[in-house]
Amino acid sequence: MKSRLTFLPLGFILLGVFVLTGCPPKKKLAIEEKPKEEEKAEETTEESTEVAQVKEGDIEIKQDWTEIPSLQLVQFDYDSASLSDSARAALKTNVAIIKKLPKSVVVRVEGHCDDRGTVEYNIALGQRRANAVRGYYSTAGLAKNRLETISFGEERPLCNEMTDACWSRNRRSATKVKNAEPITVNTNDL
């Protein structure tokens, strides 16, 4: 009988602890808190307002290389890094556009090749093409410290067919830009 009596007070204590602690109360929404559905609706409205403020022709120049559609590609003849008259005309247009960009914008000239020739040869040829365009830009008045070059050789083709028309599209240089801080420019102003 004594053993039952020692467990009885312990049982009442445990029962009391469970009753007193119980489940935690449910949180009630404070007056200033909004349900999640209302928050999502406001975020969507804010995003659509931001999109509405974007003008036609706006392009964001980011910290990563950005392609500006108005900057023209330069095509090259087979196994050549020489600038043709049409290439010089395209570069003249590009220079005018680049000069309108903020001075903080860095310009990268990418050299590309078709897939004929060895990988090593095409990397070197792509670099000569990029250097030719960079030289034109420099001579036209763009600061050399704003100009970078890179060769992708045959690694980034625009076309994968085994035809002369396709190969000629891949023999090119492209000009891309980036900025340390993202900025928005309107291509209509360029």
Number of C-alpha atoms within 10 A of each C-alpha: 5 6 7 8 10 10 11 10 11 11 12 11 12 11 11 12 11 11 10 9 8 9 8 6 6 6 6 7 9 7 6 6 10 10 9 9 8 11 12 11 10 12 11 12 12 12 10 11 11 10 10 9 8 12 11 9 13 13 17 15 21 16 15 13 15 17 16 17 12 12 21 18 18 23 23 22 13 13 15 13 22 14 18 13 9 12 18 14 14 16 23 16 13 18 18 14 16 21 15 11 16 11 12 11 21 21 24 20 23 24 32 32 34 26 18 13 14 11 15 11 15 23 21 18 24 29 24 20 31 28 22 19 26 23 14 17 21 16 11 14 10 19 14 14 9 14 19 17 20 18 22 20 28 24 15 14 19 16 14 13 10 11 9 11 10 15 21 17 19 24 28 25 29 17 27 19 23 20 19 12 11 12 14 12 17 14 16 10 10 15
